[in-house]
Amino acid sequence: MNAARTAAGLASIREEGIPPSRIIPEIKKRHAKRLSLAYTHAPRLLVSAAVARFGSWQSALEAAGLEYAEHRLKVKRHSDEHLIGWLRALAKAQPTLTLVEFMKTRCNAREN
């Protein structure tokens, strides 16, 4: 990654982000404050620096003495029957709702 950035004339992640010596302390500090360490929730600069230094976010968390599985996002899985029931109820409540309108509503709800 850094070789590609250098070839493109950009600063390396190490030069513009978190110094390698601060990666583990920053991860531990977030953990102590009970802040999310999920890959998609952690600060981008921290994740980028950790991946550049350790090869993966998982390896960085493990180097900090943390269990990666404990910090992954847990996605609630629904059965097909549950989803079909939800879609039928939505279709009954809003029979003219289009997929585009549904997606806009869903995206707006995530931003708030």
mmCIF file of the C-alpha atoms, coordinates in Angstrom:
data_MODEL
# 
_entry.id   MODEL 
# 
loop_
_atom_site.group_PDB 
_atom_site.id 
_atom_site.type_symbol 
_atom_site.label_atom_id 
_atom_site.label_alt_id 
_atom_site.label_comp_id 
_atom_site.label_asym_id 
_atom_site.label_entity_id 
_atom_site.label_seq_id 
_atom_site.pdbx_PDB_ins_code 
_atom_site.Cartn_x 
_atom_site.Cartn_y 
_atom_site.Cartn_z 
_atom_site.occupancy 
_atom_site.B_iso_or_equiv 
_atom_site.pdbx_formal_charge 
_atom_site.auth_seq_id 
_atom_site.auth_comp_id 
_atom_site.auth_asym_id 
_atom_site.auth_atom_id 
_atom_site.pdbx_PDB_model_num 
ATOM 1   C CA . MET A 1 1   ? 0.000   0.000   0.000  1.00 0.00 ? 1   MET A CA 1 
ATOM 2   C CA . ASN A 1 2   ? 2.720   2.472   0.931  1.00 0.00 ? 2   ASN A CA 1 
ATOM 3   C CA . ALA A 1 3   ? 4.696   1.653   -2.240 1.00 0.00 ? 3   ALA A CA 1 
ATOM 4   C CA . ALA A 1 4   ? 1.640   2.536   -4.326 1.00 0.00 ? 4   ALA A CA 1 
ATOM 5   C CA . ARG A 1 5   ? 1.152   5.789   -2.414 1.00 0.00 ? 5   ARG A CA 1 
ATOM 6   C CA . THR A 1 6   ? 4.820   6.705   -2.880 1.00 0.00 ? 6   THR A CA 1 
ATOM 7   C CA . ALA A 1 7   ? 4.629   5.929   -6.610 1.00 0.00 ? 7   ALA A CA 1 
ATOM 8   C CA . ALA A 1 8   ? 1.576   8.204   -6.814 1.00 0.00 ? 8   ALA A CA 1 
ATOM 9   C CA . GLY A 1 9   ? 3.488   10.987  -5.062 1.00 0.00 ? 9   GLY A CA 1 
ATOM 10  C CA . LEU A 1 10  ? 1.427   10.762  -1.865 1.00 0.00 ? 10  LEU A CA 1 
ATOM 11  C CA . ALA A 1 11  ? 2.708   10.614  1.681  1.00 0.00 ? 11  ALA A CA 1 
ATOM 12  C CA . SER A 1 12  ? 2.795   7.156   3.216  1.00 0.00 ? 12  SER A CA 1 
ATOM 13  C CA . ILE A 1 13  ? 0.174   6.281   5.780  1.00 0.00 ? 13  ILE A CA 1 
ATOM 14  C CA . ARG A 1 14  ? 2.895   6.307   8.425  1.00 0.00 ? 14  ARG A CA 1 
ATOM 15  C CA . GLU A 1 15  ? 3.916   9.846   7.484  1.00 0.00 ? 15  GLU A CA 1 
ATOM 16  C CA . GLU A 1 16  ? 0.418   11.345  7.563  1.00 0.00 ? 16  GLU A CA 1 
ATOM 17  C CA . GLY A 1 17  ? -1.288  9.175   10.150 1.00 0.00 ? 17  GLY A CA 1 
ATOM 18  C CA . ILE A 1 18  ? -0.509  7.643   13.500 1.00 0.00 ? 18  ILE A CA 1 
ATOM 19  C CA . PRO A 1 19  ? 3.124   6.718   14.175 1.00 0.00 ? 19  PRO A CA 1 
ATOM 20  C CA . PRO A 1 20  ? 3.671   2.951   14.535 1.00 0.00 ? 20  PRO A CA 1 
ATOM 21  C CA . SER A 1 21  ? 4.732   3.403   18.171 1.00 0.00 ? 21  SER A CA 1 
ATOM 22  C CA . ARG A 1 22  ? 1.285   4.881   18.991 1.00 0.00 ? 22  ARG A CA 1 
ATOM 23  C CA . ILE A 1 23  ? -0.902  2.234   17.339 1.00 0.00 ? 23  ILE A CA 1 
ATOM 24  C CA . ILE A 1 24  ? -1.108  -0.247  20.227 1.00 0.00 ? 24  ILE A CA 1 
ATOM 25  C CA . PRO A 1 25  ? -1.488  2.480   22.893 1.00 0.00 ? 25  PRO A CA 1 
ATOM 26  C CA . GLU A 1 26  ? -4.298  4.095   20.851 1.00 0.00 ? 26  GLU A CA 1 
ATOM 27  C CA . ILE A 1 27  ? -6.094  0.743   20.502 1.00 0.00 ? 27  ILE A CA 1 
ATOM 28  C CA . LYS A 1 28  ? -5.721  0.108   24.247 1.00 0.00 ? 28  LYS A CA 1 
ATOM 29  C CA . LYS A 1 29  ? -6.940  3.630   25.050 1.00 0.00 ? 29  LYS A CA 1 
ATOM 30  C CA . ARG A 1 30  ? -10.086 3.130   22.948 1.00 0.00 ? 30  ARG A CA 1 
ATOM 31  C CA . HIS A 1 31  ? -10.637 -0.236  24.623 1.00 0.00 ? 31  HIS A CA 1 
ATOM 32  C CA . ALA A 1 32  ? -10.237 1.278   28.109 1.00 0.00 ? 32  ALA A CA 1 
ATOM 33  C CA . LYS A 1 33  ? -12.803 3.969   27.222 1.00 0.00 ? 33  LYS A CA 1 
ATOM 34  C CA . ARG A 1 34  ? -15.143 1.226   25.963 1.00 0.00 ? 34  ARG A CA 1 
ATOM 35  C CA . LEU A 1 35  ? -15.194 2.765   22.472 1.00 0.00 ? 35  LEU A CA 1 
ATOM 36  C CA . SER A 1 36  ? -15.950 0.506   19.552 1.00 0.00 ? 36  SER A CA 1 
ATOM 37  C CA . LEU A 1 37  ? -13.008 -1.292  18.009 1.00 0.00 ? 37  LEU A CA 1 
ATOM 38  C CA . ALA A 1 38  ? -15.053 -2.785  15.193 1.00 0.00 ? 38  ALA A CA 1 
ATOM 39  C CA . TYR A 1 39  ? -13.195 -2.338  11.910 1.00 0.00 ? 39  TYR A CA 1 
ATOM 40  C CA . THR A 1 40  ? -15.896 -0.074  10.448 1.00 0.00 ? 40  THR A CA 1 
ATOM 41  C CA . HIS A 1 41  ? -16.285 2.015   13.634 1.00 0.00 ? 41  HIS A CA 1 
ATOM 42  C CA . ALA A 1 42  ? -12.666 2.663   14.576 1.00 0.00 ? 42  ALA A CA 1 
ATOM 43  C CA . PRO A 1 43  ? -10.995 5.855   13.288 1.00 0.00 ? 43  PRO A CA 1 
ATOM 44  C CA . ARG A 1 44  ? -9.804  5.430   9.687  1.00 0.00 ? 44  ARG A CA 1 
ATOM 45  C CA . LEU A 1 45  ? -6.299  6.740   10.428 1.00 0.00 ? 45  LEU A CA 1 
ATOM 46  C CA . LEU A 1 46  ? -5.894  4.231   13.252 1.00 0.00 ? 46  LEU A CA 1 
ATOM 47  C CA . VAL A 1 47  ? -7.142  1.336   11.145 1.00 0.00 ? 47  VAL A CA 1 
ATOM 48  C CA . SER A 1 48  ? -4.972  2.336   8.176  1.00 0.00 ? 48  SER A CA 1 
ATOM 49  C CA . ALA A 1 49  ? -1.862  2.683   10.309 1.00 0.00 ? 49  ALA A CA 1 
ATOM 50  C CA . ALA A 1 50  ? -2.583  -0.627  12.065 1.00 0.00 ? 50  ALA A CA 1 
ATOM 51  C CA . VAL A 1 51  ? -3.092  -2.493  8.790  1.00 0.00 ? 51  VAL A CA 1 
ATOM 52  C CA . ALA A 1 52  ? 0.099   -0.965  7.355  1.00 0.00 ? 52  ALA A CA 1 
ATOM 53  C CA . ARG A 1 53  ? 2.063   -2.005  10.463 1.00 0.00 ? 53  ARG A CA 1 
ATOM 54  C CA . PHE A 1 54  ? 0.462   -5.356  11.362 1.00 0.00 ? 54  PHE A CA 1 
ATOM 55  C CA . GLY A 1 55  ? -0.998  -6.544  8.047  1.00 0.00 ? 55  GLY A CA 1 
ATOM 56  C CA . SER A 1 56  ? -4.605  -6.599  9.275  1.00 0.00 ? 56  SER A CA 1 
ATOM 57  C CA . TRP A 1 57  ? -6.877  -5.002  11.845 1.00 0.00 ? 57  TRP A CA 1 
ATOM 58  C CA . GLN A 1 58  ? -7.297  -8.401  13.471 1.00 0.00 ? 58  GLN A CA 1 
ATOM 59  C CA . SER A 1 59  ? -3.534  -8.774  13.911 1.00 0.00 ? 59  SER A CA 1 
ATOM 60  C CA . ALA A 1 60  ? -3.329  -5.284  15.431 1.00 0.00 ? 60  ALA A CA 1 
ATOM 61  C CA . LEU A 1 61  ? -6.058  -6.033  17.975 1.00 0.00 ? 61  LEU A CA 1 
ATOM 62  C CA . GLU A 1 62  ? -4.393  -9.314  18.864 1.00 0.00 ? 62  GLU A CA 1 
ATOM 63  C CA . ALA A 1 63  ? -1.015  -7.527  19.239 1.00 0.00 ? 63  ALA A CA 1 
ATOM 64  C CA . ALA A 1 64  ? -2.786  -5.232  21.726 1.00 0.00 ? 64  ALA A CA 1 
ATOM 65  C CA . GLY A 1 65  ? -3.841  -8.329  23.679 1.00 0.00 ? 65  GLY A CA 1 
ATOM 66  C CA . LEU A 1 66  ? -7.487  -8.198  22.591 1.00 0.00 ? 66  LEU A CA 1 
ATOM 67  C CA . GLU A 1 67  ? -9.733  -10.898 21.159 1.00 0.00 ? 67  GLU A CA 1 
ATOM 68  C CA . TYR A 1 68  ? -10.741 -9.878  17.639 1.00 0.00 ? 68  TYR A CA 1 
ATOM 69  C CA . ALA A 1 69  ? -14.034 -11.818 17.803 1.00 0.00 ? 69  ALA A CA 1 
ATOM 70  C CA . GLU A 1 70  ? -15.161 -9.742  20.797 1.00 0.00 ? 70  GLU A CA 1 
ATOM 71  C CA . HIS A 1 71  ? -14.872 -6.541  18.757 1.00 0.00 ? 71  HIS A CA 1 
ATOM 72  C CA . ARG A 1 72  ? -16.540 -7.612  15.542 1.00 0.00 ? 72  ARG A CA 1 
ATOM 73  C CA . LEU A 1 73  ? -19.973 -6.237  14.821 1.00 0.00 ? 73  LEU A CA 1 
ATOM 74  C CA . LYS A 1 74  ? -22.678 -8.716  15.565 1.00 0.00 ? 74  LYS A CA 1 
ATOM 75  C CA . VAL A 1 75  ? -25.319 -8.807  12.883 1.00 0.00 ? 75  VAL A CA 1 
ATOM 76  C CA . LYS A 1 76  ? -28.696 -10.081 13.926 1.00 0.00 ? 76  LYS A CA 1 
ATOM 77  C CA . ARG A 1 77  ? -29.812 -12.753 11.507 1.00 0.00 ? 77  ARG A CA 1 
ATOM 78  C CA . HIS A 1 78  ? -33.479 -13.178 10.697 1.00 0.00 ? 78  HIS A CA 1 
ATOM 79  C CA . SER A 1 79  ? -35.177 -16.253 9.347  1.00 0.00 ? 79  SER A CA 1 
ATOM 80  C CA . ASP A 1 80  ? -36.643 -16.233 5.848  1.00 0.00 ? 80  ASP A CA 1 
ATOM 81  C CA . GLU A 1 81  ? -40.104 -16.543 7.385  1.00 0.00 ? 81  GLU A CA 1 
ATOM 82  C CA . HIS A 1 82  ? -39.549 -13.459 9.540  1.00 0.00 ? 82  HIS A CA 1 
ATOM 83  C CA . LEU A 1 83  ? -38.326 -11.391 6.580  1.00 0.00 ? 83  LEU A CA 1 
ATOM 84  C CA . ILE A 1 84  ? -41.197 -12.495 4.334  1.00 0.00 ? 84  ILE A CA 1 
ATOM 85  C CA . GLY A 1 85  ? -43.674 -11.616 7.078  1.00 0.00 ? 85  GLY A CA 1 
ATOM 86  C CA . TRP A 1 86  ? -42.067 -8.190  7.489  1.00 0.00 ? 86  TRP A CA 1 
ATOM 87  C CA . LEU A 1 87  ? -42.175 -7.553  3.720  1.00 0.00 ? 87  LEU A CA 1 
ATOM 88  C CA . ARG A 1 88  ? -45.838 -8.594  3.530  1.00 0.00 ? 88  ARG A CA 1 
ATOM 89  C CA . ALA A 1 89  ? -46.723 -6.267  6.407  1.00 0.00 ? 89  ALA A CA 1 
ATOM 90  C CA . LEU A 1 90  ? -44.815 -3.427  4.724  1.00 0.00 ? 90  LEU A CA 1 
ATOM 91  C CA . ALA A 1 91  ? -46.548 -4.075  1.395  1.00 0.00 ? 91  ALA A CA 1 
ATOM 92  C CA . LYS A 1 92  ? -49.934 -4.033  3.128  1.00 0.00 ? 92  LYS A CA 1 
ATOM 93  C CA . ALA A 1 93  ? -49.165 -0.829  5.049  1.00 0.00 ? 93  ALA A CA 1 
ATOM 94  C CA . GLN A 1 94  ? -47.586 0.992   2.066  1.00 0.00 ? 94  GLN A CA 1 
ATOM 95  C CA . PRO A 1 95  ? -48.793 -0.653  -1.146 1.00 0.00 ? 95  PRO A CA 1 
ATOM 96  C CA . THR A 1 96  ? -47.417 2.103   -3.432 1.00 0.00 ? 96  THR A CA 1 
ATOM 97  C CA . LEU A 1 97  ? -43.937 2.197   -1.899 1.00 0.00 ? 97  LEU A CA 1 
ATOM 98  C CA . THR A 1 98  ? -41.253 1.730   -4.552 1.00 0.00 ? 98  THR A CA 1 
ATOM 99  C CA . LEU A 1 99  ? -37.874 0.136   -4.017 1.00 0.00 ? 99  LEU A CA 1 
ATOM 100 C CA . VAL A 1 100 ? -36.155 3.489   -4.646 1.00 0.00 ? 100 VAL A CA 1 
ATOM 101 C CA . GLU A 1 101 ? -38.330 5.197   -1.993 1.00 0.00 ? 101 GLU A CA 1 
ATOM 102 C CA . PHE A 1 102 ? -37.672 2.356   0.429  1.00 0.00 ? 102 PHE A CA 1 
ATOM 103 C CA . MET A 1 103 ? -33.897 2.611   -0.085 1.00 0.00 ? 103 MET A CA 1 
ATOM 104 C CA . LYS A 1 104 ? -33.924 6.406   0.354  1.00 0.00 ? 104 LYS A CA 1 
ATOM 105 C CA . THR A 1 105 ? -35.839 6.037   3.620  1.00 0.00 ? 105 THR A CA 1 
ATOM 106 C CA . ARG A 1 106 ? -33.459 3.342   4.795  1.00 0.00 ? 106 ARG A CA 1 
ATOM 107 C CA . CYS A 1 107 ? -30.356 5.399   3.926  1.00 0.00 ? 107 CYS A CA 1 
ATOM 108 C CA . ASN A 1 108 ? -31.749 8.482   5.658  1.00 0.00 ? 108 ASN A CA 1 
ATOM 109 C CA . ALA A 1 109 ? -32.537 6.456   8.763  1.00 0.00 ? 109 ALA A CA 1 
ATOM 110 C CA . ARG A 1 110 ? -28.921 5.230   8.934  1.00 0.00 ? 110 ARG A CA 1 
ATOM 111 C CA . GLU A 1 111 ? -27.543 8.775   8.696  1.00 0.00 ? 111 GLU A CA 1 
ATOM 112 C CA . ASN A 1 112 ? -29.608 9.953   11.668 1.00 0.00 ? 112 ASN A CA 1 
# 
